[in-house]
Amino acid sequence: MPRGWGDSERGVTLNGSSERTIALVRRRVPAVYLLGLIGAVVTWLLIVAWCTPYGRWPGTAMDAHAYWVALRDSDSYAIAAMGHPNAYLYSPVFLQLLWPLRLLSWQGFVAVWTLFPLAALAYLTGPRLFLLGLALAFIEVAGGNIELLIGVAIVVGFRWPAAWSLVLLTKITPGLGLLWFVVRREWGSLVVAMAATAAVAALSAAIQPEAWLRWGQVLTSNTGATNGTWAAVPVPFIVRCPIAVVLVVWGARTNRRWTVPISAMLALPVLWFGGLSIIIATLPLLGARTWDDLRRIAAQARSEVEAGLSAESLASLLAKALWRRRRQSAVPTSQAD
């Protein structure tokens, strides 16, 4: 369990009497729980109803369509150019995990797949902040990509580093977040993450060796590609990557876990607007499970910024005083007289 969750939950319990509740199945349930459930159901229905990603507006599940096509095609990598509609770019492991869904119709596949990002969002936000998370990540959930699942893997990965295999066997470059373990010299966690990834990859390759050869070709052909979609954030990877490295190194040195999902987001091969939803993974790492938690965190951040500015101002004043003193001491006695 990420650090800070327990404190947050204790706070929720103490403040629970101030929440608006409703009677449901002979129990009083916080109203926000029911609203979140309604929001999730309505979102699911809209996505399933509009899941014609190409040729009709508004289309949903554009990214999920790529997974469905790859599952049903004899060559999963027949379409594998970055930025191309229906391009499948992940390792064979991902499709092997989805194999039971290959017999579903397109709409049936969307109905099942959409449950995954919704569940991931609920895990990251908790019931009280679910609607906020849904508002921030609606594009991601509607598109059917895996950024929210990556966010879950990062959060879980602090306790079970093997979860990083999901990141390394799909988007790959957000695995830069593993620098957290390197900087903090948590070699055991790093070894577990890498060993789990290698073990999963080896098992997968034993089942489909040809697919792994094809994936290697796909990675090579797409290396350095910059063409994204209309929804891509126009900041190239070569600019974002150094920022991501600096951020995760700083976070590791100062024990700020929330920097890892942000670094992973910045390190996405192509950053699109839905990819910004990885930031939601900072909530559990900050211990934010309620609106009161968010206000507390905002106040703490403001205090830290003000303290930093005060320290900077003090350092500036000391530097100026020392400079004046040196300048005065450098003046010859005769001139001083």
N, C-alpha and C positions, 0 to 999 in steps of 0.2 A: 504494500500500500504506500503510495507516494507520501513523502513527508508533508505534514500539515493537514492531511485529510482528517485525522482523528480529532484535532483541535477544532476544525471547522464543524464536524458533526456534533461535537459536544455543545458548541455554540448554538447549533440549530435546535438541539433538544431543549436547551434552556429557554430559547426564545419562541418555542413552538406555540405557546399559548396566545401570542400576539398575531398569529397567522389567521387569515380568513379560511374557514373550513366549511365543508358541506357534508351532509349526511349521505352516505353511500354504502349500501350493503351492510346496514346496521353498524356502520363505523363513521367516525368523523374524519374526513380526508381533506388535506390542504387543497384549496380550490386550484392552486397553481398546478397541482398534479393532474387534475382533470383537464385543465386547459392545455397542458403539454401533450397529454394523450390525444386530445382532439386535434391539436396542431399536427401531430405525427400522422394520424390517420388521414386527415385531409390532404397533407402533403403526399402521402403514399398513393392515395386515390388519384390525385392530379397527375402525378408522374406516370402511373400506369395507364391512365386514360389518354395522355398526350404523347405516348412513347412512339412517335413517328419522327425520329431525329432528323430525317432529311426529306424535304419536299413538302413539309407542312409546318405552319407556325401556330402556336409555339410547340416546338418539338422538344422532347426530353430524352434523357438516357443516351446521349450521344456517345459517351465513352463506354457505357455498358454494351452498346451495340457492337463495338469493336471486339469485346470479349466473346459475345455470342457468335459473331461471324467466325472468329478464330477457332472456337470450340467445334463448329460444324464443318469447317474446311479441312480437307485432307492435309493441306499445307498451312499450318497456323500462321506462318510468316509470309504468306503470299502478298499481303499488304503490310509493309513494315517501313515506310518512310515517314520520318517525323513531320507532323503537320498535316498528313494526308488523312482524309476521312476513313475510319475503320482500321487505322494502323494499329497493329498489335506489336508492342515493343518489350514486354516483360519476359522473364525466363519461362521455360516450359513448366516449372513448378506451379505457377499460378493457374494455368489451365488444367493441370492435373488435379488441383484441389477443387476446381469448378466442374470437373468431369461429370458428376451426377446430374448437373443441370443441362447437359447438352441435348437431352431429349425433349426439353420443354420448348413450347412455341415461344416466339419473340416476346409476346406480352406476358406469358407465364414466367419467362426468365427475368423480365424486369420486375414483376411482382415479388419474386424471391430475392433478387439481388438488392433491390432498394431497401430491404430490411437491414442489410449490413451497414450501410452508412448511417441509417437512422439509429441503429443500436450503438454504433461507435460514438455518435454525437451524444446520445443519452449517457453513455459511460463517462465521457469527458466533461459534460456540463452538470450532471446530476439533474434530478427532476425540477428543482427550483429555478435553474438557469437554462432549462431546455429551450424555451421559446426564444430567449436571447440568442442562444447558439444557432437555432434554426433560422433566425433572421439573418445572421452573419454567414451561415453556410448553406443557404438555400440553393445557390447556384451549383455548389459542389454536390449536394444531395441529388438535385435534379439531373445533373450531368452523369452521375453514376461513376465518378472516378474514385480513387482509393486514398486520397489525401487524409481523410478522417481516420481510416484504418491505420495509416502510417502514424498519425498522431497518437493513437492508442498504443501502437507498438513502441513508440518512444517512451511514453509514460510507463508502460508495463516493463520496458527494458531496463529501468533503473533497479527493479527488483529481480526480474528474470531476463538477463541480457540476451538469451536465445531469441527473444522476440524481435531483435534487430535483423534476423534473417529475412523477415517480411520486407524490410526496407532494402536490404542489399540484393534481394532476388527480384525486385520490381523496378523501382526508380533508380536504385544504385547510388547516385551522387548524394542524396540526403544522408547516406551512411557516414558522411563527414562528421555527423554528430558523435561518432565513436571517439573523436578526439577528446571528449570529456573524460573517458577512462584513461587515455594516454597521459593527459596533462596531470590528472590526479594519481597517476601510477596505480590505478586499480587494474592490474594486469590480469587478475583472475576473471573479472567480468569481461574484459576484452577477449580473452582466450575463449570463454564460453560463447560469446557472440559469434566469433569467427568459426569456432569448431562446429557449432550448431548449423551455421550457414553451409559450411563445407559438407557436413553429413547429409543435410537435406538435398544439396545439389548432387552429391554422389549417388544417392538413392534414386533421384529423379533421372540422372544421366544413365543409370543402369537400366531404367525402364524405357527411356526414349533417347538413345544416344544421338540419333540423327537430328532430333529437334534441338539438342544442345549445340551441335555443329552449326545449325542454321542460326541460332541465337547469336553465336559468336560473330557470324557474318553480318547480322543485323546491327550489332553494336559497332562493328568496324565501319560499316557504311554510313552510320548516323553520327559518328564522332565529329564534333565540331559543327553539326547542323544548327542553324539558328532560325529556321523557318518554323514559326508557330502557327496558331490559329488566330482568328479575329479577336479571341478573348485573351490572347497572350499579353502579359505585362511587358512593355518594350524596354526591358533592362537585360542586356546580354549576360550569360552565365559567367563570362570572364570578369565582369564587373562585380557580380553578386558573390562569387566564390570567396575572394579575399575578405570581404566583409563578414561572411559566414564564419570563416576561420577565426578571425579576430574576436568575434562575438562569443563563440563557444569556448575559446581559450580563456577569455576574460571571465566568462561564467563559471568555468571549472575552477579557476583560481580564487574566485570570490564566493563559491558555493551557491550559485544561482542556477538552479536546474531549469528554470523557465527559459533560459537562453537557448537550450538545445533544440526544442521544436522550431523556434524562430530561425536558428541557423540552418536547420534541415529544410525549412521552407525556402530560404534564400538559395540553398544549394540544389533546388529542383532543376532537372535538365532544361525544362521550359517552364517558366513561372507564369501561370495563367490565373485569372481572378479567382477561380474556384480553389486554386492551390493556397490562397491566403488563409483558408480555413484551418490549416495546420496550427495557426496561432491559438486556436481554441484549446489546444493541448496544454497551453500555459495555465489554464484555470486550475486543474487538479494539482499541478506542481506548485502553484501559489497558495493552495488551500482554499480556493474560492468555490464555495458551493451555494452561497446565498447572495442576495443583493447587499446585505450588511457586510459580508466578506469583501465584496468588490469595493464598497465605500472605504472599508478599513485599509485595503491594499492601496487604493488611490491616495488616501491621506498619508500613508507611510511613504509612498513614492514621492509625494510632494515634500514631505519633511526631509527625505534624503537629498532631494534636489536642492532644497533651500540650504541644508547643511553643507552640501558640496559647494554651493555658490559662496556661502559664508567663509568656508575654509579657503576657497580660491581667492576671495577678497583679502583675507588675512595674510595669506602667503604673498599676495601682490604688494600689500602694504609693508610687510617685512623686507621684501626684496628691494623696494624703493628706499626704505630707511637705510639698509646696508649699502646700497649704491651711493646715497648721499654721503654716508660716513666715510666710505672709501675715497670719494671725490674730495672731501674736505681734508682728509689725512694726506692726500697726494699733493695738496697745494703747498709750495715752499713757504718757510716761516717768514721770509722777508716780504713775500707777496701778501701773506696773511696779515702782517702788521700794516 
